[in-house]
């Protein structure tokens, strides 16, 4: 071929079929025989033909691709959702394209819109924080379903877990074990789910008549390091908590490390509970009691809702909330009669230096 960019006409001519038949074969249409499809695909591969996705989208054709946008690839919360969406999409004949975002500038917005318009039939947005990207998603004119976000993406269908109900389960579990002083390490409260967990903690502590001490609430950022520092401060209080509820599992891992650094044991001296039930929660020592988010169920629901939106059969205002589940493992137990006071020290550490669990 002398052309640098082979066209559909080139593919059809070499394969000895019409352009319509070549297009149908390349789009895996059922009205093309397997032999013709194999021939067209082989010719396209041999001459280096690449489908013009923009033209396909303009003609109303579907690409069979679901886009996933997220700012997070470095934690199991995001990876479990991405894997779940990928499995659910593959099961119905779709592929997935993951697009990571790192900033909020207008250039990035334009790139996102361009990518979505060219390649994706629809998008699953894993954007827990309120984001200016909602404007870009609207401008792209593609179906969108959000996971774990009810703020700036509220004009799209959403799938989330019952964060408030899950946090109530966490506090009630600790109270049923006999804990009176239960601390809470929060996170970024621009995230709706985190805000719900803090509100549920405060409401449940008050309802059950537990210690309602402002010193028992510490700010975190959903990371191990910040939770380690926050838990160290809690354990240094004159009257420290006997249990700590962390807003997510990563924070709970930092709490466990801080308890050990203080010369105490989990759960003998301090009980620890998290939220998410990422795979690592069952692998740490001791295995973490936590509140389970049904990641796979949420991903499947997001994909089925998105496909309905692509076909125009889904209500764009639909909101679905999955129930949270208490998973009891070995990091929670009855409180000690009196928390033994030992030499404790507040240590500032880098991410690389904090104790491993």
Secondary structure, DSSP 8 states (H G I E B T S, - for coil): ---SS--HHHHHHHHTS-HHHHHHHHTT-TTS-HHHHHHHHHHHHHHT----HHHHHHTT----EEEEEES--SSHHHHHHHHHHHHHHHHTT-EEEEEE-----HHHHHHHHHHHHHH-SEEEEE--B--THHHHHHHHTSEEEEES--STTTTSEEEEE-HHHHHHHHHHHHHHTT-S-EEEE---TTBHHHHHHHHHHHHHHHHHT----GGGEE---SSHHHHHHHHHHHHTSTT--SEEEESSHHHHHHHHHHHHHTT--TTTT-EEEEEE--GGGGTSSS--EEEE--HHHHHHHHHHHHHHHHTT-S-TT-EEEE--EEE--SS-----SS------------TTTS---
